[in-house]
């Protein structure tokens, strides 16, 4: 795959200090100029001041100049403008205006972590000790940025840009709702949604295990129950465990673990899902505010007035 990494995301928020404090609590490490780092991926989130919350852009890693040339040719065929300088190719998704930067970067190589020892029927993997999930005391630290979810008022045009232009691959579809796309071996790095307004739904951050999903979310909620959105549960599409929280600007952020990986494209067949399976396999039912964020009407009004 020419694309190999969801490198970083830039999000605009109207309440920069408050939202920055939230992501520090979430486990990301503040570095410089609005940037936050993960354990394995380095600087992967940047927050900037904007009048309303929005996805400004994201960066995808590629291997070399030939990769940039291939994307440039595809964008030319679609009639989409772009600029190329210093190992980067920058273009704008034509519906949402999201800036997509392709940049020559080293591939992300995450250190192999030891398997979490879970006991089970007829299988004793942890003897004479308590489970790590209940003995850990330090803060939960996300390993990397996993994916971004973007709503578009013209799904077909946006999908053409990301798939036929940039080079994302379709992993699965949810009927009349959206497309899960990948630029790495993870099941998805971008979920594109049909939406009544262009907006950022959520960003998703990998942690070590389902214990860390739960432990991280519970800690985030101890003094801020208003942050809770949906969880704990397990998605069907992608298979990952999840818990969603809401930042002070209104964006959702997800802790996740154990997502599907697609190493050989020939062995994976995209499917079309509908109904509950398009959202989750088990867990509490999603609240209405997850399906339709509470500020969506306000975002629609702002977009019409812009």
C-alpha atoms as a printed R data frame, in Angstrom:
    type eleno elety resid chain resno       x       y       z
1   ATOM     1    CA   UNK     A     1   0.000   0.000   0.000
2   ATOM     2    CA   UNK     A     2   1.446   3.377  -1.019
3   ATOM     3    CA   UNK     A     3  -0.329   5.018   1.917
4   ATOM     4    CA   UNK     A     4   0.890   3.603   5.206
5   ATOM     5    CA   UNK     A     5   0.066   5.816   8.193
6   ATOM     6    CA   UNK     A     6  -2.645   8.049   9.626
7   ATOM     7    CA   UNK     A     7  -0.003  10.459  10.831
8   ATOM     8    CA   UNK     A     8  -1.862  13.344  12.461
9   ATOM     9    CA   UNK     A     9  -5.087  15.317  12.636
10  ATOM    10    CA   UNK     A    10  -5.719  19.048  13.093
11  ATOM    11    CA   UNK     A    11  -8.942  20.085  14.793
12  ATOM    12    CA   UNK     A    12 -10.303  23.590  15.207
13  ATOM    13    CA   UNK     A    13 -12.143  24.438  18.427
14  ATOM    14    CA   UNK     A    14 -13.627  27.672  19.824
15  ATOM    15    CA   UNK     A    15 -12.518  26.956  23.423
16  ATOM    16    CA   UNK     A    16  -8.850  26.105  22.977
17  ATOM    17    CA   UNK     A    17  -7.638  26.103  26.594
18  ATOM    18    CA   UNK     A    18 -10.534  24.023  27.886
19  ATOM    19    CA   UNK     A    19 -10.319  21.488  25.069
20  ATOM    20    CA   UNK     A    20  -6.544  21.245  25.413
21  ATOM    21    CA   UNK     A    21  -6.939  20.367  29.094
22  ATOM    22    CA   UNK     A    22  -9.403  17.635  28.121
23  ATOM    23    CA   UNK     A    23  -6.961  15.895  25.768
24  ATOM    24    CA   UNK     A    24  -4.214  16.080  28.372
25  ATOM    25    CA   UNK     A    25  -6.624  14.304  30.748
26  ATOM    26    CA   UNK     A    26  -7.401  11.842  27.933
27  ATOM    27    CA   UNK     A    27  -3.782  10.723  28.027
28  ATOM    28    CA   UNK     A    28  -2.188  12.633  25.152
29  ATOM    29    CA   UNK     A    29   1.026  14.504  25.939
30  ATOM    30    CA   UNK     A    30   1.137  18.268  25.216
31  ATOM    31    CA   UNK     A    31   4.295  19.175  23.303
32  ATOM    32    CA   UNK     A    32   4.371  22.509  21.434
33  ATOM    33    CA   UNK     A    33   2.155  24.976  19.586
34  ATOM    34    CA   UNK     A    34  -1.093  23.090  20.225
35  ATOM    35    CA   UNK     A    35   0.353  19.649  19.459
36  ATOM    36    CA   UNK     A    36  -0.286  16.481  21.483
37  ATOM    37    CA   UNK     A    37   1.654  13.229  21.225
38  ATOM    38    CA   UNK     A    38   0.804   9.544  21.564
39  ATOM    39    CA   UNK     A    39   3.199   6.927  22.930
40  ATOM    40    CA   UNK     A    40   4.072   5.287  19.604
41  ATOM    41    CA   UNK     A    41   2.940   7.774  16.955
42  ATOM    42    CA   UNK     A    42   4.524  10.985  18.239
43  ATOM    43    CA   UNK     A    43   2.734  14.280  17.590
44  ATOM    44    CA   UNK     A    44  -0.652  13.240  16.209
45  ATOM    45    CA   UNK     A    45  -3.205  15.833  17.346
46  ATOM    46    CA   UNK     A    46  -3.069  19.582  16.887
47  ATOM    47    CA   UNK     A    47  -5.718  21.903  18.297
48  ATOM    48    CA   UNK     A    48  -6.141  25.408  16.886
49  ATOM    49    CA   UNK     A    49  -8.554  28.261  17.583
50  ATOM    50    CA   UNK     A    50 -11.567  28.505  15.235
51  ATOM    51    CA   UNK     A    51 -15.045  30.084  15.563
52  ATOM    52    CA   UNK     A    52 -16.733  26.644  15.573
53  ATOM    53    CA   UNK     A    53 -15.528  23.112  15.940
54  ATOM    54    CA   UNK     A    54 -14.342  21.539  12.709
55  ATOM    55    CA   UNK     A    55 -11.900  19.102  11.160
56  ATOM    56    CA   UNK     A    56  -9.283  21.295   9.532
57  ATOM    57    CA   UNK     A    57  -7.208  18.495   8.052
58  ATOM    58    CA   UNK     A    58  -5.149  15.377   8.499
59  ATOM    59    CA   UNK     A    59  -1.833  14.003   7.297
60  ATOM    60    CA   UNK     A    60  -1.222  10.573   5.758
61  ATOM    61    CA   UNK     A    61   2.219   9.015   5.479
62  ATOM    62    CA   UNK     A    62   3.610   7.750   2.141
63  ATOM    63    CA   UNK     A    63   6.937   6.104   1.305
64  ATOM    64    CA   UNK     A    64   8.475   8.199  -1.469
65  ATOM    65    CA   UNK     A    65   8.141  10.762  -4.260
66  ATOM    66    CA   UNK     A    66   6.721   8.122  -6.620
67  ATOM    67    CA   UNK     A    67   3.779   7.694  -4.260
68  ATOM    68    CA   UNK     A    68   3.154  11.440  -4.361
69  ATOM    69    CA   UNK     A    69   3.354  11.410  -8.166
70  ATOM    70    CA   UNK     A    70   0.741   8.668  -8.444
71  ATOM    71    CA   UNK     A    71  -1.666  10.551  -6.202
72  ATOM    72    CA   UNK     A    72  -1.039  13.772  -8.115
73  ATOM    73    CA   UNK     A    73  -1.917  12.015 -11.379
74  ATOM    74    CA   UNK     A    74  -5.150  10.644  -9.937
75  ATOM    75    CA   UNK     A    75  -6.145  14.055  -8.567
76  ATOM    76    CA   UNK     A    76  -5.408  15.600 -11.966
77  ATOM    77    CA   UNK     A    77  -7.769  13.116 -13.622
78  ATOM    78    CA   UNK     A    78 -10.478  14.144 -11.155
79  ATOM    79    CA   UNK     A    79  -9.822  17.823 -11.818
80  ATOM    80    CA   UNK     A    80  -8.841  18.467  -8.195
81  ATOM    81    CA   UNK     A    81  -6.157  21.052  -7.567
82  ATOM    82    CA   UNK     A    82  -3.136  20.334  -5.397
83  ATOM    83    CA   UNK     A    83   0.271  21.733  -4.515
84  ATOM    84    CA   UNK     A    84   3.478  19.789  -4.035
85  ATOM    85    CA   UNK     A    85   6.564  20.960  -2.170
86  ATOM    86    CA   UNK     A    86   9.288  19.394  -0.065
87  ATOM    87    CA   UNK     A    87   8.056  15.830   0.134
88  ATOM    88    CA   UNK     A    88   4.436  16.839   0.580
89  ATOM    89    CA   UNK     A    89   1.316  16.935  -1.556
90  ATOM    90    CA   UNK     A    90  -1.586  19.011  -0.257
91  ATOM    91    CA   UNK     A    91  -5.147  19.082  -1.565
92  ATOM    92    CA   UNK     A    92  -8.591  19.892  -0.220
93  ATOM    93    CA   UNK     A    93 -11.505  17.482  -0.142
94  ATOM    94    CA   UNK     A    94 -13.994  19.333  -2.374
95  ATOM    95    CA   UNK     A    95 -17.127  18.977  -0.215
96  ATOM    96    CA   UNK     A    96 -15.971  19.450   3.373
97  ATOM    97    CA   UNK     A    97 -12.901  21.557   2.605
98  ATOM    98    CA   UNK     A    98 -10.786  19.257   4.759
99  ATOM    99    CA   UNK     A    99  -7.095  19.673   3.946
100 ATOM   100    CA   UNK     A   100  -5.440  16.319   3.226
101 ATOM   101    CA   UNK     A   101  -1.650  16.293   3.296
102 ATOM   102    CA   UNK     A   102   0.357  13.365   1.979
103 ATOM   103    CA   UNK     A   103   3.862  13.436   3.394
104 ATOM   104    CA   UNK     A   104   6.907  11.209   2.995
105 ATOM   105    CA   UNK     A   105   7.381   9.677   6.429
106 ATOM   106    CA   UNK     A   106   8.877   6.613   8.030
107 ATOM   107    CA   UNK     A   107   6.447   3.788   8.646
108 ATOM   108    CA   UNK     A   108   5.041   3.421  12.127
109 ATOM   109    CA   UNK     A   109   6.590   0.431  13.829
110 ATOM   110    CA   UNK     A   110   4.958  -0.161  17.173
111 ATOM   111    CA   UNK     A   111   6.980  -2.093  19.759
112 ATOM   112    CA   UNK     A   112   5.511  -5.539  20.256
113 ATOM   113    CA   UNK     A   113   3.675  -5.654  23.559
114 ATOM   114    CA   UNK     A   114   3.387  -8.868  25.585
115 ATOM   115    CA   UNK     A   115  -0.007 -10.524  25.379
116 ATOM   116    CA   UNK     A   116  -2.301  -9.699  28.281
117 ATOM   117    CA   UNK     A   117  -2.699 -12.918  30.314
118 ATOM   118    CA   UNK     A   118  -6.426 -13.702  30.456
119 ATOM   119    CA   UNK     A   119  -7.524 -16.944  32.114
120 ATOM   120    CA   UNK     A   120 -10.362 -18.882  30.519
121 ATOM   121    CA   UNK     A   121 -12.162 -22.223  30.633
122 ATOM   122    CA   UNK     A   122  -9.476 -24.895  30.502
123 ATOM   123    CA   UNK     A   123  -6.823 -22.234  29.846
124 ATOM   124    CA   UNK     A   124  -4.812 -20.856  32.749
125 ATOM   125    CA   UNK     A   125  -2.416 -18.188  31.509
126 ATOM   126    CA   UNK     A   126  -2.070 -16.217  34.737
127 ATOM   127    CA   UNK     A   127  -1.210 -18.170  37.868
128 ATOM   128    CA   UNK     A   128  -0.889 -16.828  41.389
129 ATOM   129    CA   UNK     A   129  -1.249 -13.152  40.503
130 ATOM   130    CA   UNK     A   130  -3.997 -10.615  40.026
131 ATOM   131    CA   UNK     A   131  -4.896  -9.449  36.522
132 ATOM   132    CA   UNK     A   132  -2.907  -6.477  35.183
133 ATOM   133    CA   UNK     A   133  -6.186  -4.752  34.375
134 ATOM   134    CA   UNK     A   134  -6.891  -4.259  38.072
135 ATOM   135    CA   UNK     A   135  -3.360  -3.675  39.337
136 ATOM   136    CA   UNK     A   136  -2.269  -0.892  36.970
137 ATOM   137    CA   UNK     A   137  -2.286   2.524  38.603
138 ATOM   138    CA   UNK     A   138  -0.687   4.886  36.085
139 ATOM   139    CA   UNK     A   139  -2.650   6.967  33.569
140 ATOM   140    CA   UNK     A   140  -3.860   5.406  30.334
141 ATOM   141    CA   UNK     A   141  -1.747   6.613  27.395
142 ATOM   142    CA   UNK     A   142  -3.048   6.151  23.834
143 ATOM   143    CA   UNK     A   143  -0.590   4.352  21.551
144 ATOM   144    CA   UNK     A   144  -1.586   5.996  18.279
145 ATOM   145    CA   UNK     A   145  -4.257   7.803  16.318
146 ATOM   146    CA   UNK     A   146  -6.472   5.124  14.816
147 ATOM   147    CA   UNK     A   147  -9.117   6.850  12.741
148 ATOM   148    CA   UNK     A   148 -11.134   9.956  12.017
149 ATOM   149    CA   UNK     A   149 -14.877  10.094  11.283
150 ATOM   150    CA   UNK     A   150 -16.061  12.805   8.907
151 ATOM   151    CA   UNK     A   151 -19.597  13.703   7.878
152 ATOM   152    CA   UNK     A   152 -20.152  14.967   4.314
153 ATOM   153    CA   UNK     A   153 -23.196  16.528   2.680
154 ATOM   154    CA   UNK     A   154 -22.182  14.925  -0.635
155 ATOM   155    CA   UNK     A   155 -21.045  11.417   0.201
156 ATOM   156    CA   UNK     A   156 -20.397  10.286  -3.375
157 ATOM   157    CA   UNK     A   157 -18.129  13.205  -4.252
158 ATOM   158    CA   UNK     A   158 -16.200  12.817  -0.994
159 ATOM   159    CA   UNK     A   159 -15.826   9.070  -1.460
160 ATOM   160    CA   UNK     A   160 -14.522   9.548  -5.008
161 ATOM   161    CA   UNK     A   161 -11.926  11.991  -3.731
162 ATOM   162    CA   UNK     A   162 -10.665   9.725  -0.946
163 ATOM   163    CA   UNK     A   163 -10.734   6.448  -2.889
164 ATOM   164    CA   UNK     A   164 -10.043   7.363  -6.526
165 ATOM   165    CA   UNK     A   165  -7.936  10.402  -5.729
166 ATOM   166    CA   UNK     A   166  -5.978   9.967  -2.509
167 ATOM   167    CA   UNK     A   167  -5.928   6.177  -2.591
168 ATOM   168    CA   UNK     A   168  -7.834   4.989   0.482
169 ATOM   169    CA   UNK     A   169  -9.267   1.466   0.219
170 ATOM   170    CA   UNK     A   170 -12.815   0.455   1.115
171 ATOM   171    CA   UNK     A   171 -12.953  -2.055   3.978
172 ATOM   172    CA   UNK     A   172 -16.707  -2.234   4.611
173 ATOM   173    CA   UNK     A   173 -19.880  -0.263   3.927
174 ATOM   174    CA   UNK     A   174 -22.897   0.560   6.060
175 ATOM   175    CA   UNK     A   175 -25.988   0.762   3.866
176 ATOM   176    CA   UNK     A   176 -27.214   4.330   3.372
177 ATOM   177    CA   UNK     A   177 -24.839   5.516   6.104
178 ATOM   178    CA   UNK     A   178 -21.156   5.453   5.251
179 ATOM   179    CA   UNK     A   179 -17.920   3.812   4.184
180 ATOM   180    CA   UNK     A   180 -15.047   2.480   6.294
181 ATOM   181    CA   UNK     A   181 -11.752   3.227   4.528
182 ATOM   182    CA   UNK     A   182  -8.140   2.404   5.298
183 ATOM   183    CA   UNK     A   183  -4.713   3.805   4.523
184 ATOM   184    CA   UNK     A   184  -2.897   1.287   6.756
185 ATOM   185    CA   UNK     A   185  -3.385  -2.383   7.642
186 ATOM   186    CA   UNK     A   186  -5.937  -1.383  10.303
187 ATOM   187    CA   UNK     A   187  -9.539  -2.061   9.307
188 ATOM   188    CA   UNK     A   188 -10.255   1.648   8.988
189 ATOM   189    CA   UNK     A   189  -8.525   4.972   9.373
190 ATOM   190    CA   UNK     A   190 -11.364   7.058   7.955
191 ATOM   191    CA   UNK     A   191 -15.102   6.587   8.267
192 ATOM   192    CA   UNK     A   192 -16.971   8.797   5.828
193 ATOM   193    CA   UNK     A   193 -20.617   9.427   6.773
194 ATOM   194    CA   UNK     A   194 -23.598  10.730   4.866
195 ATOM   195    CA   UNK     A   195 -24.615  13.823   6.848
196 ATOM   196    CA   UNK     A   196 -26.829  16.917   6.672
197 ATOM   197    CA   UNK     A   197 -23.794  19.103   7.421
198 ATOM   198    CA   UNK     A   198 -20.039  18.729   7.021
199 ATOM   199    CA   UNK     A   199 -18.633  17.983  10.464
200 ATOM   200    CA   UNK     A   200 -16.137  16.031  12.546
201 ATOM   201    CA   UNK     A   201 -17.868  13.213  14.414
202 ATOM   202    CA   UNK     A   202 -14.933  11.761  16.339
203 ATOM   203    CA   UNK     A   203 -11.285  10.857  16.522
204 ATOM   204    CA   UNK     A   204 -10.231   7.416  17.784
205 ATOM   205    CA   UNK     A   205  -7.167   6.465  19.826
206 ATOM   206    CA   UNK     A   206  -5.671   3.010  20.340
207 ATOM   207    CA   UNK     A   207  -4.917   1.709  23.837
208 ATOM   208    CA   UNK     A   208  -3.421  -1.605  24.922
209 ATOM   209    CA   UNK     A   209  -6.506  -3.640  25.836
210 ATOM   210    CA   UNK     A   210 -10.170  -3.594  26.721
211 ATOM   211    CA   UNK     A   211  -9.071  -3.069  30.330
212 ATOM   212    CA   UNK     A   212  -7.369   0.155  29.264
213 ATOM   213    CA   UNK     A   213 -10.485   1.227  27.345
214 ATOM   214    CA   UNK     A   214 -12.551   0.850  30.501
215 ATOM   215    CA   UNK     A   215  -9.930   2.172  32.886
216 ATOM   216    CA   UNK     A   216  -9.258   5.244  30.774
217 ATOM   217    CA   UNK     A   217 -12.931   6.101  30.366
218 ATOM   218    CA   UNK     A   218 -13.759   5.611  34.037
219 ATOM   219    CA   UNK     A   219 -10.916   7.906  35.040
220 ATOM   220    CA   UNK     A   220 -12.096  10.553  32.560
221 ATOM   221    CA   UNK     A   221 -15.595  10.391  34.077
222 ATOM   222    CA   UNK     A   222 -14.661  10.506  37.763
223 ATOM   223    CA   UNK     A   223 -15.067  14.268  38.087
224 ATOM   224    CA   UNK     A   224 -16.757  14.881  34.707
225 ATOM   225    CA   UNK     A   225 -19.770  12.604  34.177
226 ATOM   226    CA   UNK     A   226 -20.930  14.952  31.419
227 ATOM   227    CA   UNK     A   227 -18.113  13.611  29.233
228 ATOM   228    CA   UNK     A   228 -19.807  10.224  28.799
229 ATOM   229    CA   UNK     A   229 -21.323   9.439  25.395
230 ATOM   230    CA   UNK     A   230 -21.430   5.680  24.740
231 ATOM   231    CA   UNK     A   231 -19.706   2.557  26.029
232 ATOM   232    CA   UNK     A   232 -18.409   0.103  26.972
233 ATOM   233    CA   UNK     A   233 -19.168  -1.970  23.884
234 ATOM   234    CA   UNK     A   234 -17.775  -3.803  20.884
235 ATOM   235    CA   UNK     A   235 -18.263  -2.795  17.279
236 ATOM   236    CA   UNK     A   236 -19.220  -5.388  14.684
237 ATOM   237    CA   UNK     A   237 -17.630  -3.559  11.761
238 ATOM   238    CA   UNK     A   238 -13.943  -3.451  12.679
239 ATOM   239    CA   UNK     A   239 -14.477  -5.580  15.804
240 ATOM   240    CA   UNK     A   240 -12.900  -3.065  18.183
241 ATOM   241    CA   UNK     A   241 -13.874  -2.499  21.802
242 ATOM   242    CA   UNK     A   242 -14.965   1.117  22.321
243 ATOM   243    CA   UNK     A   243 -15.895   3.848  24.747
244 ATOM   244    CA   UNK     A   244 -16.810   7.316  23.483
245 ATOM   245    CA   UNK     A   245 -16.388  10.561  25.395
246 ATOM   246    CA   UNK     A   246 -17.105  14.180  24.464
247 ATOM   247    CA   UNK     A   247 -14.613  17.023  24.586
248 ATOM   248    CA   UNK     A   248 -15.651  20.557  25.648
249 ATOM   249    CA   UNK     A   249 -15.954  21.683  22.020
250 ATOM   250    CA   UNK     A   250 -18.470  18.924  21.229
251 ATOM   251    CA   UNK     A   251 -16.194  16.490  19.383
252 ATOM   252    CA   UNK     A   252 -16.305  12.842  20.398
253 ATOM   253    CA   UNK     A   253 -13.089  10.979  21.225
254 ATOM   254    CA   UNK     A   254 -12.877   7.193  21.368
255 ATOM   255    CA   UNK     A   255 -10.646   4.822  23.284
256 ATOM   256    CA   UNK     A   256 -10.404   1.576  21.289
257 ATOM   257    CA   UNK     A   257  -8.532  -1.725  21.311
258 ATOM   258    CA   UNK     A   258  -8.400  -4.947  19.294
259 ATOM   259    CA   UNK     A   259  -9.438  -3.778  15.841
260 ATOM   260    CA   UNK     A   260  -9.373  -5.995  12.734
261 ATOM   261    CA   UNK     A   261  -6.234  -5.848  10.575
262 ATOM   262    CA   UNK     A   262  -6.105  -6.345   6.817
263 ATOM   263    CA   UNK     A   263  -2.610  -7.412   5.835
264 ATOM   264    CA   UNK     A   264  -3.473  -9.045   2.497
265 ATOM   265    CA   UNK     A   265  -6.036  -7.121   0.444
266 ATOM   266    CA   UNK     A   266  -6.806 -10.249  -1.600
267 ATOM   267    CA   UNK     A   267  -8.050 -12.083   1.490
268 ATOM   268    CA   UNK     A   268 -10.493  -9.401   2.604
269 ATOM   269    CA   UNK     A   269 -13.915  -8.989   1.009
270 ATOM   270    CA   UNK     A   270 -15.777  -5.783   1.872
271 ATOM   271    CA   UNK     A   271 -19.327  -6.362   3.107
272 ATOM   272    CA   UNK     A   272 -22.404  -4.173   3.321
273 ATOM   273    CA   UNK     A   273 -24.016  -3.961   6.768
274 ATOM   274    CA   UNK     A   274 -27.279  -2.453   7.915
275 ATOM   275    CA   UNK     A   275 -29.218  -2.078  11.136
276 ATOM   276    CA   UNK     A   276 -27.570  -2.537  14.525
277 ATOM   277    CA   UNK     A   277 -24.617  -4.440  13.061
278 ATOM   278    CA   UNK     A   278 -23.605  -1.248  11.336
279 ATOM   279    CA   UNK     A   279 -22.962   0.188  14.788
280 ATOM   280    CA   UNK     A   280 -22.184  -2.475  17.353
281 ATOM   281    CA   UNK     A   281 -22.195  -6.144  18.273
282 ATOM   282    CA   UNK     A   282 -22.823  -5.724  21.994
283 ATOM   283    CA   UNK     A   283 -23.045  -2.968  24.572
284 ATOM   284    CA   UNK     A   284 -25.648  -0.419  25.608
285 ATOM   285    CA   UNK     A   285 -27.735   0.997  22.772
286 ATOM   286    CA   UNK     A   286 -26.233   4.165  21.283
287 ATOM   287    CA   UNK     A   287 -27.818   7.358  22.609
288 ATOM   288    CA   UNK     A   288 -29.530   9.675  20.121
289 ATOM   289    CA   UNK     A   289 -26.744  12.215  20.674
290 ATOM   290    CA   UNK     A   290 -24.199   9.765  19.239
291 ATOM   291    CA   UNK     A   291 -26.143   9.304  16.032
292 ATOM   292    CA   UNK     A   292 -26.998  12.984  15.798
293 ATOM   293    CA   UNK     A   293 -24.718  15.192  17.922
294 ATOM   294    CA   UNK     A   294 -26.568  17.803  19.934
295 ATOM   295    CA   UNK     A   295 -24.907  20.746  18.174
296 ATOM   296    CA   UNK     A   296 -25.655  19.528  14.654
297 ATOM   297    CA   UNK     A   297 -28.468  22.064  14.115
298 ATOM   298    CA   UNK     A   298 -26.154  24.852  15.256
299 ATOM   299    CA   UNK     A   299 -23.431  23.680  12.899
300 ATOM   300    CA   UNK     A   300 -25.951  23.614  10.047
301 ATOM   301    CA   UNK     A   301 -27.047  27.172  10.835
302 ATOM   302    CA   UNK     A   302 -23.432  28.363  10.982
303 ATOM   303    CA   UNK     A   303 -22.629  26.694   7.659
304 ATOM   304    CA   UNK     A   304 -25.585  28.351   5.937
305 ATOM   305    CA   UNK     A   305 -24.553  31.715   7.306
306 ATOM   306    CA   UNK     A   306 -20.917  31.350   6.276
